Amino acid sequence: MAPGPWGAASPGISSGHFVFISGQMPLDTRGELTGDTAGDQANVALDNLAHQLRSTGLGLDDVVSLEIHLVEPADRAAVDSALAPPPPPPYPAVTLSGVPWLPGGARLQMAAIAQRY
């Protein structure tokens, strides 16, 4: 079970054929930050994202847009490795942005939009 988002937000919400998944942090089931490296944290955040998608009957292959927020630019390679191999085509649109901080000292956060076909 993935933890919910921080603050007053839904972990995910459906609207028509789309499912919007809130930013997933590298948190364990108790809501505590986990993962010593950016790669470890990316894997946990991706697992949490996948869990939220599964709860709607979708999976990572249904993602049409992925947002990744990084605190450290040097962590990009570790995040790219966590996303390998890429999903099958059509590939999702990806937005990678740098942020000055994330709650709890996390190194990254991932959010997604998925589509029901």
MODELLER restraints for C-alpha pairs under 7 A, 6 or more apart:
rsr = mdl.restraints
at = mdl.atoms
rsr.add(forms.Gaussian(group=physical.xy_distance, feature=features.Distance(at['CA:1:A'], at['CA:29:A']), mean=6.00, stdev=0.5))
rsr.add(forms.Gaussian(group=physical.xy_distance, feature=features.Distance(at['CA:2:A'], at['CA:28:A']), mean=6.94, stdev=0.5))
rsr.add(forms.Gaussian(group=physical.xy_distance, feature=features.Distance(at['CA:2:A'], at['CA:29:A']), mean=5.61, stdev=0.5))
rsr.add(forms.Gaussian(group=physical.xy_distance, feature=features.Distance(at['CA:2:A'], at['CA:48:A']), mean=5.11, stdev=0.5))
rsr.add(forms.Gaussian(group=physical.xy_distance, feature=features.Distance(at['CA:2:A'], at['CA:51:A']), mean=6.34, stdev=0.5))
rsr.add(forms.Gaussian(group=physical.xy_distance, feature=features.Distance(at['CA:3:A'], at['CA:27:A']), mean=6.75, stdev=0.5))
rsr.add(forms.Gaussian(group=physical.xy_distance, feature=features.Distance(at['CA:3:A'], at['CA:28:A']), mean=6.83, stdev=0.5))
rsr.add(forms.Gaussian(group=physical.xy_distance, feature=features.Distance(at['CA:3:A'], at['CA:29:A']), mean=5.44, stdev=0.5))
rsr.add(forms.Gaussian(group=physical.xy_distance, feature=features.Distance(at['CA:3:A'], at['CA:31:A']), mean=5.60, stdev=0.5))
rsr.add(forms.Gaussian(group=physical.xy_distance, feature=features.Distance(at['CA:4:A'], at['CA:11:A']), mean=5.35, stdev=0.5))
rsr.add(forms.Gaussian(group=physical.xy_distance, feature=features.Distance(at['CA:5:A'], at['CA:11:A']), mean=5.64, stdev=0.5))
rsr.add(forms.Gaussian(group=physical.xy_distance, feature=features.Distance(at['CA:5:A'], at['CA:22:A']), mean=6.62, stdev=0.5))
rsr.add(forms.Gaussian(group=physical.xy_distance, feature=features.Distance(at['CA:5:A'], at['CA:23:A']), mean=6.80, stdev=0.5))
rsr.add(forms.Gaussian(group=physical.xy_distance, feature=features.Distance(at['CA:5:A'], at['CA:24:A']), mean=6.68, stdev=0.5))
rsr.add(forms.Gaussian(group=physical.xy_distance, feature=features.Distance(at['CA:10:A'], at['CA:22:A']), mean=6.86, stdev=0.5))
rsr.add(forms.Gaussian(group=physical.xy_distance, feature=features.Distance(at['CA:11:A'], at['CA:21:A']), mean=5.91, stdev=0.5))
rsr.add(forms.Gaussian(group=physical.xy_distance, feature=features.Distance(at['CA:11:A'], at['CA:22:A']), mean=5.20, stdev=0.5))
rsr.add(forms.Gaussian(group=physical.xy_distance, feature=features.Distance(at['CA:12:A'], at['CA:19:A']), mean=6.70, stdev=0.5))
rsr.add(forms.Gaussian(group=physical.xy_distance, feature=features.Distance(at['CA:12:A'], at['CA:20:A']), mean=5.37, stdev=0.5))
rsr.add(forms.Gaussian(group=physical.xy_distance, feature=features.Distance(at['CA:12:A'], at['CA:21:A']), mean=4.21, stdev=0.5))
rsr.add(forms.Gaussian(group=physical.xy_distance, feature=features.Distance(at['CA:12:A'], at['CA:22:A']), mean=5.72, stdev=0.5))
rsr.add(forms.Gaussian(group=physical.xy_distance, feature=features.Distance(at['CA:12:A'], at['CA:52:A']), mean=6.89, stdev=0.5))
rsr.add(forms.Gaussian(group=physical.xy_distance, feature=features.Distance(at['CA:13:A'], at['CA:19:A']), mean=5.62, stdev=0.5))
rsr.add(forms.Gaussian(group=physical.xy_distance, feature=features.Distance(at['CA:13:A'], at['CA:20:A']), mean=5.37, stdev=0.5))
rsr.add(forms.Gaussian(group=physical.xy_distance, feature=features.Distance(at['CA:13:A'], at['CA:21:A']), mean=6.70, stdev=0.5))
rsr.add(forms.Gaussian(group=physical.xy_distance, feature=features.Distance(at['CA:14:A'], at['CA:20:A']), mean=6.33, stdev=0.5))
rsr.add(forms.Gaussian(group=physical.xy_distance, feature=features.Distance(at['CA:17:A'], at['CA:115:A']), mean=5.55, stdev=0.5))
rsr.add(forms.Gaussian(group=physical.xy_distance, feature=features.Distance(at['CA:17:A'], at['CA:116:A']), mean=5.02, stdev=0.5))
rsr.add(forms.Gaussian(group=physical.xy_distance, feature=features.Distance(at['CA:18:A'], at['CA:113:A']), mean=6.71, stdev=0.5))
rsr.add(forms.Gaussian(group=physical.xy_distance, feature=features.Distance(at['CA:18:A'], at['CA:114:A']), mean=5.63, stdev=0.5))
rsr.add(forms.Gaussian(group=physical.xy_distance, feature=features.Distance(at['CA:18:A'], at['CA:115:A']), mean=4.50, stdev=0.5))
rsr.add(forms.Gaussian(group=physical.xy_distance, feature=features.Distance(at['CA:18:A'], at['CA:116:A']), mean=6.20, stdev=0.5))
rsr.add(forms.Gaussian(group=physical.xy_distance, feature=features.Distance(at['CA:19:A'], at['CA:113:A']), mean=5.63, stdev=0.5))
rsr.add(forms.Gaussian(group=physical.xy_distance, feature=features.Distance(at['CA:19:A'], at['CA:114:A']), mean=5.10, stdev=0.5))
rsr.add(forms.Gaussian(group=physical.xy_distance, feature=features.Distance(at['CA:19:A'], at['CA:115:A']), mean=6.25, stdev=0.5))
rsr.add(forms.Gaussian(group=physical.xy_distance, feature=features.Distance(at['CA:20:A'], at['CA:112:A']), mean=6.08, stdev=0.5))
rsr.add(forms.Gaussian(group=physical.xy_distance, feature=features.Distance(at['CA:20:A'], at['CA:113:A']), mean=4.58, stdev=0.5))
rsr.add(forms.Gaussian(group=physical.xy_distance, feature=features.Distance(at['CA:20:A'], at['CA:114:A']), mean=6.55, stdev=0.5))
rsr.add(forms.Gaussian(group=physical.xy_distance, feature=features.Distance(at['CA:21:A'], at['CA:111:A']), mean=5.66, stdev=0.5))
rsr.add(forms.Gaussian(group=physical.xy_distance, feature=features.Distance(at['CA:21:A'], at['CA:112:A']), mean=5.17, stdev=0.5))
rsr.add(forms.Gaussian(group=physical.xy_distance, feature=features.Distance(at['CA:21:A'], at['CA:113:A']), mean=6.11, stdev=0.5))
rsr.add(forms.Gaussian(group=physical.xy_distance, feature=features.Distance(at['CA:22:A'], at['CA:111:A']), mean=5.29, stdev=0.5))
rsr.add(forms.Gaussian(group=physical.xy_distance, feature=features.Distance(at['CA:23:A'], at['CA:109:A']), mean=5.74, stdev=0.5))
rsr.add(forms.Gaussian(group=physical.xy_distance, feature=features.Distance(at['CA:23:A'], at['CA:110:A']), mean=5.00, stdev=0.5))
rsr.add(forms.Gaussian(group=physical.xy_distance, feature=features.Distance(at['CA:23:A'], at['CA:111:A']), mean=4.11, stdev=0.5))
rsr.add(forms.Gaussian(group=physical.xy_distance, feature=features.Distance(at['CA:24:A'], at['CA:45:A']), mean=5.44, stdev=0.5))
rsr.add(forms.Gaussian(group=physical.xy_distance, feature=features.Distance(at['CA:24:A'], at['CA:48:A']), mean=6.26, stdev=0.5))
rsr.add(forms.Gaussian(group=physical.xy_distance, feature=features.Distance(at['CA:24:A'], at['CA:49:A']), mean=5.97, stdev=0.5))
rsr.add(forms.Gaussian(group=physical.xy_distance, feature=features.Distance(at['CA:24:A'], at['CA:109:A']), mean=5.43, stdev=0.5))
rsr.add(forms.Gaussian(group=physical.xy_distance, feature=features.Distance(at['CA:24:A'], at['CA:110:A']), mean=5.07, stdev=0.5))
rsr.add(forms.Gaussian(group=physical.xy_distance, feature=features.Distance(at['CA:24:A'], at['CA:111:A']), mean=5.97, stdev=0.5))
rsr.add(forms.Gaussian(group=physical.xy_distance, feature=features.Distance(at['CA:25:A'], at['CA:45:A']), mean=5.17, stdev=0.5))
rsr.add(forms.Gaussian(group=physical.xy_distance, feature=features.Distance(at['CA:25:A'], at['CA:108:A']), mean=6.81, stdev=0.5))
rsr.add(forms.Gaussian(group=physical.xy_distance, feature=features.Distance(at['CA:25:A'], at['CA:109:A']), mean=4.86, stdev=0.5))
rsr.add(forms.Gaussian(group=physical.xy_distance, feature=features.Distance(at['CA:25:A'], at['CA:110:A']), mean=6.80, stdev=0.5))
rsr.add(forms.Gaussian(group=physical.xy_distance, feature=features.Distance(at['CA:26:A'], at['CA:33:A']), mean=5.80, stdev=0.5))
rsr.add(forms.Gaussian(group=physical.xy_distance, feature=features.Distance(at['CA:26:A'], at['CA:34:A']), mean=5.86, stdev=0.5))
rsr.add(forms.Gaussian(group=physical.xy_distance, feature=features.Distance(at['CA:26:A'], at['CA:41:A']), mean=5.02, stdev=0.5))
rsr.add(forms.Gaussian(group=physical.xy_distance, feature=features.Distance(at['CA:26:A'], at['CA:42:A']), mean=6.82, stdev=0.5))
rsr.add(forms.Gaussian(group=physical.xy_distance, feature=features.Distance(at['CA:26:A'], at['CA:44:A']), mean=4.95, stdev=0.5))
rsr.add(forms.Gaussian(group=physical.xy_distance, feature=features.Distance(at['CA:26:A'], at['CA:45:A']), mean=4.40, stdev=0.5))
rsr.add(forms.Gaussian(group=physical.xy_distance, feature=features.Distance(at['CA:26:A'], at['CA:106:A']), mean=6.90, stdev=0.5))
rsr.add(forms.Gaussian(group=physical.xy_distance, feature=features.Distance(at['CA:27:A'], at['CA:33:A']), mean=4.48, stdev=0.5))
rsr.add(forms.Gaussian(group=physical.xy_distance, feature=features.Distance(at['CA:27:A'], at['CA:34:A']), mean=5.54, stdev=0.5))
rsr.add(forms.Gaussian(group=physical.xy_distance, feature=features.Distance(at['CA:27:A'], at['CA:44:A']), mean=6.95, stdev=0.5))
rsr.add(forms.Gaussian(group=physical.xy_distance, feature=features.Distance(at['CA:28:A'], at['CA:34:A']), mean=6.20, stdev=0.5))
rsr.add(forms.Gaussian(group=physical.xy_distance, feature=features.Distance(at['CA:33:A'], at['CA:104:A']), mean=6.87, stdev=0.5))
rsr.add(forms.Gaussian(group=physical.xy_distance, feature=features.Distance(at['CA:33:A'], at['CA:106:A']), mean=6.83, stdev=0.5))
rsr.add(forms.Gaussian(group=physical.xy_distance, feature=features.Distance(at['CA:34:A'], at['CA:41:A']), mean=6.56, stdev=0.5))
rsr.add(forms.Gaussian(group=physical.xy_distance, feature=features.Distance(at['CA:35:A'], at['CA:41:A']), mean=4.78, stdev=0.5))
rsr.add(forms.Gaussian(group=physical.xy_distance, feature=features.Distance(at['CA:38:A'], at['CA:75:A']), mean=5.86, stdev=0.5))
rsr.add(forms.Gaussian(group=physical.xy_distance, feature=features.Distance(at['CA:38:A'], at['CA:78:A']), mean=6.03, stdev=0.5))
rsr.add(forms.Gaussian(group=physical.xy_distance, feature=features.Distance(at['CA:38:A'], at['CA:79:A']), mean=6.92, stdev=0.5))
rsr.add(forms.Gaussian(group=physical.xy_distance, feature=features.Distance(at['CA:38:A'], at['CA:107:A']), mean=6.27, stdev=0.5))
rsr.add(forms.Gaussian(group=physical.xy_distance, feature=features.Distance(at['CA:39:A'], at['CA:78:A']), mean=4.63, stdev=0.5))
rsr.add(forms.Gaussian(group=physical.xy_distance, feature=features.Distance(at['CA:39:A'], at['CA:79:A']), mean=5.78, stdev=0.5))
rsr.add(forms.Gaussian(group=physical.xy_distance, feature=features.Distance(at['CA:39:A'], at['CA:82:A']), mean=6.22, stdev=0.5))
rsr.add(forms.Gaussian(group=physical.xy_distance, feature=features.Distance(at['CA:42:A'], at['CA:79:A']), mean=5.71, stdev=0.5))
rsr.add(forms.Gaussian(group=physical.xy_distance, feature=features.Distance(at['CA:42:A'], at['CA:82:A']), mean=6.14, stdev=0.5))
rsr.add(forms.Gaussian(group=physical.xy_distance, feature=features.Distance(at['CA:42:A'], at['CA:108:A']), mean=6.99, stdev=0.5))
rsr.add(forms.Gaussian(group=physical.xy_distance, feature=features.Distance(at['CA:43:A'], at['CA:82:A']), mean=5.75, stdev=0.5))
rsr.add(forms.Gaussian(group=physical.xy_distance, feature=features.Distance(at['CA:45:A'], at['CA:109:A']), mean=6.67, stdev=0.5))
rsr.add(forms.Gaussian(group=physical.xy_distance, feature=features.Distance(at['CA:45:A'], at['CA:110:A']), mean=6.45, stdev=0.5))
rsr.add(forms.Gaussian(group=physical.xy_distance, feature=features.Distance(at['CA:50:A'], at['CA:59:A']), mean=6.07, stdev=0.5))
rsr.add(forms.Gaussian(group=physical.xy_distance, feature=features.Distance(at['CA:50:A'], at['CA:60:A']), mean=5.95, stdev=0.5))
rsr.add(forms.Gaussian(group=physical.xy_distance, feature=features.Distance(at['CA:53:A'], at['CA:59:A']), mean=5.32, stdev=0.5))
rsr.add(forms.Gaussian(group=physical.xy_distance, feature=features.Distance(at['CA:61:A'], at['CA:87:A']), mean=5.86, stdev=0.5))
rsr.add(forms.Gaussian(group=physical.xy_distance, feature=features.Distance(at['CA:61:A'], at['CA:88:A']), mean=6.99, stdev=0.5))
rsr.add(forms.Gaussian(group=physical.xy_distance, feature=features.Distance(at['CA:62:A'], at['CA:114:A']), mean=5.17, stdev=0.5))
rsr.add(forms.Gaussian(group=physical.xy_distance, feature=features.Distance(at['CA:62:A'], at['CA:115:A']), mean=5.72, stdev=0.5))
rsr.add(forms.Gaussian(group=physical.xy_distance, feature=features.Distance(at['CA:63:A'], at['CA:92:A']), mean=6.06, stdev=0.5))
rsr.add(forms.Gaussian(group=physical.xy_distance, feature=features.Distance(at['CA:63:A'], at['CA:112:A']), mean=6.50, stdev=0.5))
rsr.add(forms.Gaussian(group=physical.xy_distance, feature=features.Distance(at['CA:63:A'], at['CA:113:A']), mean=5.73, stdev=0.5))
rsr.add(forms.Gaussian(group=physical.xy_distance, feature=features.Distance(at['CA:63:A'], at['CA:114:A']), mean=4.00, stdev=0.5))
rsr.add(forms.Gaussian(group=physical.xy_distance, feature=features.Distance(at['CA:63:A'], at['CA:115:A']), mean=6.47, stdev=0.5))
rsr.add(forms.Gaussian(group=physical.xy_distance, feature=features.Distance(at['CA:64:A'], at['CA:92:A']), mean=4.28, stdev=0.5))
rsr.add(forms.Gaussian(group=physical.xy_distance, feature=features.Distance(at['CA:64:A'], at['CA:93:A']), mean=6.08, stdev=0.5))
rsr.add(forms.Gaussian(group=physical.xy_distance, feature=features.Distance(at['CA:64:A'], at['CA:113:A']), mean=5.85, stdev=0.5))
rsr.add(forms.Gaussian(group=physical.xy_distance, feature=features.Distance(at['CA:64:A'], at['CA:114:A']), mean=5.29, stdev=0.5))
rsr.add(forms.Gaussian(group=physical.xy_distance, feature=features.Distance(at['CA:64:A'], at['CA:115:A']), mean=6.53, stdev=0.5))
rsr.add(forms.Gaussian(group=physical.xy_distance, feature=features.Distance(at['CA:65:A'], at['CA:92:A']), mean=5.02, stdev=0.5))
rsr.add(forms.Gaussian(group=physical.xy_distance, feature=features.Distance(at['CA:65:A'], at['CA:93:A']), mean=4.62, stdev=0.5))
rsr.add(forms.Gaussian(group=physical.xy_distance, feature=features.Distance(at['CA:65:A'], at['CA:94:A']), mean=5.79, stdev=0.5))
rsr.add(forms.Gaussian(group=physical.xy_distance, feature=features.Distance(at['CA:65:A'], at['CA:112:A']), mean=5.53, stdev=0.5))
rsr.add(forms.Gaussian(group=physical.xy_distance, feature=features.Distance(at['CA:65:A'], at['CA:113:A']), mean=5.08, stdev=0.5))
rsr.add(forms.Gaussian(group=physical.xy_distance, feature=features.Distance(at['CA:65:A'], at['CA:114:A']), mean=6.88, stdev=0.5))
rsr.add(forms.Gaussian(group=physical.xy_distance, feature=features.Distance(at['CA:66:A'], at['CA:92:A']), mean=6.62, stdev=0.5))
rsr.add(forms.Gaussian(group=physical.xy_distance, feature=features.Distance(at['CA:66:A'], at['CA:93:A']), mean=6.23, stdev=0.5))
rsr.add(forms.Gaussian(group=physical.xy_distance, feature=features.Distance(at['CA:66:A'], at['CA:94:A']), mean=4.80, stdev=0.5))
rsr.add(forms.Gaussian(group=physical.xy_distance, feature=features.Distance(at['CA:66:A'], at['CA:95:A']), mean=6.28, stdev=0.5))
rsr.add(forms.Gaussian(group=physical.xy_distance, feature=features.Distance(at['CA:66:A'], at['CA:111:A']), mean=5.91, stdev=0.5))
rsr.add(forms.Gaussian(group=physical.xy_distance, feature=features.Distance(at['CA:66:A'], at['CA:112:A']), mean=4.49, stdev=0.5))
rsr.add(forms.Gaussian(group=physical.xy_distance, feature=features.Distance(at['CA:66:A'], at['CA:113:A']), mean=6.59, stdev=0.5))
rsr.add(forms.Gaussian(group=physical.xy_distance, feature=features.Distance(at['CA:67:A'], at['CA:94:A']), mean=5.84, stdev=0.5))
rsr.add(forms.Gaussian(group=physical.xy_distance, feature=features.Distance(at['CA:67:A'], at['CA:95:A']), mean=4.74, stdev=0.5))
rsr.add(forms.Gaussian(group=physical.xy_distance, feature=features.Distance(at['CA:67:A'], at['CA:96:A']), mean=6.04, stdev=0.5))
rsr.add(forms.Gaussian(group=physical.xy_distance, feature=features.Distance(at['CA:67:A'], at['CA:110:A']), mean=5.56, stdev=0.5))
rsr.add(forms.Gaussian(group=physical.xy_distance, feature=features.Distance(at['CA:67:A'], at['CA:111:A']), mean=5.09, stdev=0.5))
rsr.add(forms.Gaussian(group=physical.xy_distance, feature=features.Distance(at['CA:67:A'], at['CA:112:A']), mean=6.08, stdev=0.5))
rsr.add(forms.Gaussian(group=physical.xy_distance, feature=features.Distance(at['CA:68:A'], at['CA:95:A']), mean=6.17, stdev=0.5))
rsr.add(forms.Gaussian(group=physical.xy_distance, feature=features.Distance(at['CA:68:A'], at['CA:96:A']), mean=4.87, stdev=0.5))
rsr.add(forms.Gaussian(group=physical.xy_distance, feature=features.Distance(at['CA:68:A'], at['CA:97:A']), mean=6.36, stdev=0.5))
rsr.add(forms.Gaussian(group=physical.xy_distance, feature=features.Distance(at['CA:68:A'], at['CA:109:A']), mean=5.85, stdev=0.5))
rsr.add(forms.Gaussian(group=physical.xy_distance, feature=features.Distance(at['CA:68:A'], at['CA:110:A']), mean=4.66, stdev=0.5))
rsr.add(forms.Gaussian(group=physical.xy_distance, feature=features.Distance(at['CA:68:A'], at['CA:111:A']), mean=6.70, stdev=0.5))
rsr.add(forms.Gaussian(group=physical.xy_distance, feature=features.Distance(at['CA:69:A'], at['CA:96:A']), mean=6.00, stdev=0.5))
rsr.add(forms.Gaussian(group=physical.xy_distance, feature=features.Distance(at['CA:69:A'], at['CA:97:A']), mean=4.99, stdev=0.5))
rsr.add(forms.Gaussian(group=physical.xy_distance, feature=features.Distance(at['CA:69:A'], at['CA:98:A']), mean=5.69, stdev=0.5))
rsr.add(forms.Gaussian(group=physical.xy_distance, feature=features.Distance(at['CA:69:A'], at['CA:99:A']), mean=6.23, stdev=0.5))
rsr.add(forms.Gaussian(group=physical.xy_distance, feature=features.Distance(at['CA:69:A'], at['CA:108:A']), mean=5.39, stdev=0.5))
rsr.add(forms.Gaussian(group=physical.xy_distance, feature=features.Distance(at['CA:69:A'], at['CA:109:A']), mean=5.22, stdev=0.5))
rsr.add(forms.Gaussian(group=physical.xy_distance, feature=features.Distance(at['CA:69:A'], at['CA:110:A']), mean=6.45, stdev=0.5))
rsr.add(forms.Gaussian(group=physical.xy_distance, feature=features.Distance(at['CA:70:A'], at['CA:97:A']), mean=6.23, stdev=0.5))
rsr.add(forms.Gaussian(group=physical.xy_distance, feature=features.Distance(at['CA:70:A'], at['CA:98:A']), mean=4.89, stdev=0.5))
rsr.add(forms.Gaussian(group=physical.xy_distance, feature=features.Distance(at['CA:70:A'], at['CA:99:A']), mean=5.87, stdev=0.5))
rsr.add(forms.Gaussian(group=physical.xy_distance, feature=features.Distance(at['CA:70:A'], at['CA:107:A']), mean=6.01, stdev=0.5))
rsr.add(forms.Gaussian(group=physical.xy_distance, feature=features.Distance(at['CA:70:A'], at['CA:108:A']), mean=4.59, stdev=0.5))
rsr.add(forms.Gaussian(group=physical.xy_distance, feature=features.Distance(at['CA:70:A'], at['CA:109:A']), mean=6.91, stdev=0.5))
rsr.add(forms.Gaussian(group=physical.xy_distance, feature=features.Distance(at['CA:71:A'], at['CA:98:A']), mean=5.68, stdev=0.5))
rsr.add(forms.Gaussian(group=physical.xy_distance, feature=features.Distance(at['CA:71:A'], at['CA:99:A']), mean=5.09, stdev=0.5))
rsr.add(forms.Gaussian(group=physical.xy_distance, feature=features.Distance(at['CA:71:A'], at['CA:100:A']), mean=5.66, stdev=0.5))
rsr.add(forms.Gaussian(group=physical.xy_distance, feature=features.Distance(at['CA:71:A'], at['CA:101:A']), mean=5.79, stdev=0.5))
rsr.add(forms.Gaussian(group=physical.xy_distance, feature=features.Distance(at['CA:71:A'], at['CA:107:A']), mean=5.30, stdev=0.5))
rsr.add(forms.Gaussian(group=physical.xy_distance, feature=features.Distance(at['CA:71:A'], at['CA:108:A']), mean=6.21, stdev=0.5))
rsr.add(forms.Gaussian(group=physical.xy_distance, feature=features.Distance(at['CA:72:A'], at['CA:107:A']), mean=6.90, stdev=0.5))
rsr.add(forms.Gaussian(group=physical.xy_distance, feature=features.Distance(at['CA:73:A'], at['CA:98:A']), mean=6.79, stdev=0.5))
